[in-house]
Amino acid sequence: MNNRRKSNLYHLGNFFNPTLVLLKKGLKKLAVEQKMNFISHLYLSASKVVCDQDLKKKFSSIFVSKEIDNKAFEFSPTYLRIQKQAPTNFSRLIGWSVVAFVTIVLLWSYFSHIAIYANTTGKLIVSGKSQKIQSLNPGKIEKIYVKEGQVVQKGDLLVQLSDIEAKTNIVNFQAKLSFYQQNQQNFKYIFPIIEQIEQAEKPPKINILHNRQTTLDLEEFFKQIAQFNAKIDNLKKSSNNLKKEIELEQSMIENARKRVKMFSQFFDDQDISELQFLQAQKELLQSKKELLSKQSKLHEINDNRQLEKSNKKFAISQKKNKIYKEYQKNQLDIIETSEALKKYQNQQQTMRFYAPIEGFVQEIAINTIGGVVTSAQELMSIVPIGKLSLKAEVKILNKDVGFVRTGQIASVQLDAFNYIKYGAIDGVVENIYQDSVEDEEMGYVFLATINLKDNIIQYKGKTTRLHAGLSVVVRIETGRRRVIDYLLSPVLEHVNEGLRER
């Protein structure tokens, strides 16, 4: 190939040499710079022609197949034989097959997804769980109504403790509460009477109240008010009489004044003696003195009357305050008595134990009538039955709890039944506890409940009903990821760790 290129360049040079000689002769008068530019341009054109022909030969050698006799390179060196010999069709097929396979695998790994599971362990439980019956207060056993294994309905009486003390206290406080409530009704009757008594001329009549002492106090108070009213009325009458006397005295003074005036004229004319004139003046002075005395007495009576009214008002005000305080105290007594009564009624209720759910009785811890139970002592337990569904209670590791959500699909495998034969039961994550608990083997874990879609398992037409206490292995589907991400995750992890190193 190199020899051929050199030959082509040689012939091209022979072709252009005469032309260049003629051009040199014709361009002698041109400037050296123009001649060099022209020659450079002409040489570049010639080189381009040669290069174009060379490139055509190269591409033609690539795309145009040539039949090369492989036997001609039979005794050639290995590297030369590899370069010169054409590849066989089988080799081409293998190469393209590998490329196609790798491409398909890459596309499949990108568009395909696999599920991500969080594996947990646990056991089956009843949705309601067993109910423990405990004593809130200490007491003495009066009667036991159930026995071991007996089926009970919700609300059935299980055990009765002695409640004699509670009954006695309930009777006493009920009587007190009734007394205070009747007093409350009395106060509602008394308040309007006290409000009206200030304007009433006579104390109102009262009915016999429930509280005899209250009735006596009111009667005594009304007598006191009646005395105030009597004094005020007497003073009023005295005041009215004095007013009349004062009016009469004023008219007498007016007459005496006229007489003195008339006697004064008579005395000037000497028609009467001086003694008569002085007697008339004396009568006038006595009348004025009597008027002043009566007016002073009238003021005193009016002052006493106002004082009695003030005393009456003060007595009424004091009685109002006293009754209001008694009313408030009675209200407090009602509240305290009601609370105490409720306390003993609740205590009486705690002496009776009822079944909280439908189920059967087990683990009875009491058997003796008259025996004593202590506070918080477990008496028995009720195991639920009926249509209550089973659930799986599992322990989720800390590293998985961040990916588990309620509503995720779960696969429940039972250790008691071979997974290959019996398969698994579908479930759904129902609840995840928000606080961790310590497990001796697994460390701190989060409890979760899986709601099972079925309570039975079948194999070869036989149906087996599941029950609480069976251990399970649960796989919770937490998400999906691409296959290529799964394959490349170890590589990316090592790369990230390498980049973090100092």
PEPEWO-V323726 format. One record per residue. N is the residue number from 1. RES is the residue in one small letter. BURIAL is b if it has 9 or more other C-alpha atoms within 8 Angstrom, else e. Layout:
BEGIN
N:RES:BURIAL + N:RES:BURIAL
END
This chain:
BEGIN
1:m:e + 2:n:e + 3:n:e + 4:r:e + 5:r:b + 6:k:e + 7:s:e + 8:n:b + 9:l:b + 10:y:e + 11:h:e + 12:l:e + 13:g:e + 14:n:e + 15:f:e + 16:f:e + 17:n:e + 18:p:e + 19:t:e + 20:l:e + 21:v:e + 22:l:e + 23:l:e + 24:k:e + 25:k:e + 26:g:e + 27:l:e + 28:k:e + 29:k:e + 30:l:e + 31:a:e + 32:v:e + 33:e:e + 34:q:e + 35:k:b + 36:m:e + 37:n:e + 38:f:e + 39:i:e + 40:s:e + 41:h:e + 42:l:e + 43:y:e + 44:l:e + 45:s:e + 46:a:e + 47:s:e + 48:k:e + 49:v:e + 50:v:b + 51:c:e + 52:d:e + 53:q:e + 54:d:b + 55:l:e + 56:k:e + 57:k:e + 58:k:e + 59:f:e + 60:s:e + 61:s:b + 62:i:e + 63:f:e + 64:v:e + 65:s:e + 66:k:e + 67:e:e + 68:i:e + 69:d:e + 70:n:e + 71:k:e + 72:a:e + 73:f:b + 74:e:e + 75:f:e + 76:s:e + 77:p:e + 78:t:e + 79:y:e + 80:l:b + 81:r:b + 82:i:e + 83:q:e + 84:k:e + 85:q:b + 86:a:e + 87:p:e + 88:t:e + 89:n:e + 90:f:e + 91:s:e + 92:r:b + 93:l:e + 94:i:e + 95:g:e + 96:w:e + 97:s:e + 98:v:e + 99:v:e + 100:a:e + 101:f:e + 102:v:e + 103:t:e + 104:i:e + 105:v:e + 106:l:b + 107:l:e + 108:w:e + 109:s:b + 110:y:b + 111:f:e + 112:s:e + 113:h:b + 114:i:e + 115:a:b + 116:i:b + 117:y:b + 118:a:b + 119:n:b + 120:t:b + 121:t:b + 122:g:b + 123:k:b + 124:l:b + 125:i:b + 126:v:b + 127:s:e + 128:g:e + 129:k:e + 130:s:b + 131:q:b + 132:k:b + 133:i:b + 134:q:b + 135:s:b + 136:l:e + 137:n:b + 138:p:b + 139:g:b + 140:k:b + 141:i:b + 142:e:b + 143:k:e + 144:i:b + 145:y:e + 146:v:e + 147:k:e + 148:e:e + 149:g:e + 150:q:e + 151:v:e + 152:v:b + 153:q:b + 154:k:b + 155:g:e + 156:d:e + 157:l:b + 158:l:b + 159:v:b + 160:q:b + 161:l:b + 162:s:b + 163:d:e + 164:i:e + 165:e:e + 166:a:b + 167:k:b + 168:t:e + 169:n:b + 170:i:b + 171:v:e + 172:n:e + 173:f:b + 174:q:b + 175:a:e + 176:k:b + 177:l:b + 178:s:e + 179:f:e + 180:y:b + 181:q:b + 182:q:b + 183:n:b + 184:q:b + 185:q:e + 186:n:b + 187:f:b + 188:k:e + 189:y:e + 190:i:e + 191:f:e + 192:p:e + 193:i:b + 194:i:b + 195:e:e + 196:q:e + 197:i:b + 198:e:e + 199:q:e + 200:a:e + 201:e:e + 202:k:e + 203:p:b + 204:p:e + 205:k:e + 206:i:e + 207:n:e + 208:i:e + 209:l:e + 210:h:e + 211:n:e + 212:r:e + 213:q:e + 214:t:e + 215:t:b + 216:l:e + 217:d:e + 218:l:e + 219:e:e + 220:e:e + 221:f:e + 222:f:b + 223:k:b + 224:q:e + 225:i:b + 226:a:b + 227:q:e + 228:f:b + 229:n:b + 230:a:e + 231:k:b + 232:i:b + 233:d:e + 234:n:e + 235:l:b + 236:k:b + 237:k:e + 238:s:b + 239:s:b + 240:n:e + 241:n:e + 242:l:b + 243:k:b + 244:k:e + 245:e:b + 246:i:b + 247:e:e + 248:l:e + 249:e:b + 250:q:b + 251:s:e + 252:m:b + 253:i:b + 254:e:e + 255:n:e + 256:a:b + 257:r:b + 258:k:e + 259:r:b + 260:v:b + 261:k:e + 262:m:e + 263:f:b + 264:s:b + 265:q:e + 266:f:b + 267:f:b + 268:d:e + 269:d:e + 270:q:e + 271:d:e + 272:i:b + 273:s:e + 274:e:e + 275:l:e + 276:q:b + 277:f:b + 278:l:e + 279:q:e + 280:a:b + 281:q:b + 282:k:e + 283:e:b + 284:l:b + 285:l:e + 286:q:e + 287:s:b + 288:k:b + 289:k:e + 290:e:b + 291:l:b + 292:l:e + 293:s:e + 294:k:b + 295:q:b + 296:s:e + 297:k:b + 298:l:b + 299:h:e + 300:e:e + 301:i:b + 302:n:b + 303:d:e + 304:n:b + 305:r:b + 306:q:e + 307:l:e + 308:e:b + 309:k:b + 310:s:e + 311:n:b + 312:k:b + 313:k:b + 314:f:e + 315:a:e + 316:i:b + 317:s:e + 318:q:e + 319:k:e + 320:k:b + 321:n:e + 322:k:e + 323:i:b + 324:y:e + 325:k:e + 326:e:e + 327:y:b + 328:q:e + 329:k:e + 330:n:b + 331:q:b + 332:l:e + 333:d:b + 334:i:b + 335:i:e + 336:e:e + 337:t:b + 338:s:b + 339:e:e + 340:a:b + 341:l:b + 342:k:e + 343:k:e + 344:y:b + 345:q:b + 346:n:e + 347:q:b + 348:q:b + 349:q:e + 350:t:b + 351:m:b + 352:r:b + 353:f:b + 354:y:b + 355:a:b + 356:p:e + 357:i:b + 358:e:b + 359:g:b + 360:f:b + 361:v:b + 362:q:b + 363:e:e + 364:i:b + 365:a:e + 366:i:e + 367:n:e + 368:t:e + 369:i:e + 370:g:e + 371:g:e + 372:v:e + 373:v:b + 374:t:b + 375:s:e + 376:a:e + 377:q:b + 378:e:b + 379:l:b + 380:m:b + 381:s:b + 382:i:b + 383:v:b + 384:p:b + 385:i:e + 386:g:e + 387:k:e + 388:l:b + 389:s:e + 390:l:b + 391:k:b + 392:a:b + 393:e:b + 394:v:b + 395:k:b + 396:i:b + 397:l:b + 398:n:b + 399:k:e + 400:d:b + 401:v:b + 402:g:e + 403:f:e + 404:v:b + 405:r:e + 406:t:b + 407:g:e + 408:q:b + 409:i:b + 410:a:b + 411:s:b + 412:v:b + 413:q:b + 414:l:b + 415:d:b + 416:a:e + 417:f:e + 418:n:b + 419:y:b + 420:i:e + 421:k:e + 422:y:b + 423:g:e + 424:a:b + 425:i:b + 426:d:b + 427:g:b + 428:v:b + 429:v:b + 430:e:b + 431:n:e + 432:i:b + 433:y:e + 434:q:e + 435:d:e + 436:s:b + 437:v:e + 438:e:e + 439:d:e + 440:e:e + 441:e:e + 442:m:e + 443:g:e + 444:y:b + 445:v:b + 446:f:b + 447:l:b + 448:a:b + 449:t:b + 450:i:b + 451:n:b + 452:l:b + 453:k:e + 454:d:e + 455:n:b + 456:i:e + 457:i:b + 458:q:b + 459:y:e + 460:k:e + 461:g:e + 462:k:e + 463:t:e + 464:t:e + 465:r:e + 466:l:e + 467:h:e + 468:a:b + 469:g:e + 470:l:b + 471:s:b + 472:v:b + 473:v:b + 474:v:b + 475:r:b + 476:i:b + 477:e:b + 478:t:b + 479:g:e + 480:r:e + 481:r:b + 482:r:b + 483:v:b + 484:i:b + 485:d:b + 486:y:b + 487:l:e + 488:l:e + 489:s:e + 490:p:e + 491:v:e + 492:l:e + 493:e:e + 494:h:e + 495:v:e + 496:n:e + 497:e:e + 498:g:e + 499:l:e + 500:r:e + 501:e:e + 502:r:e
END
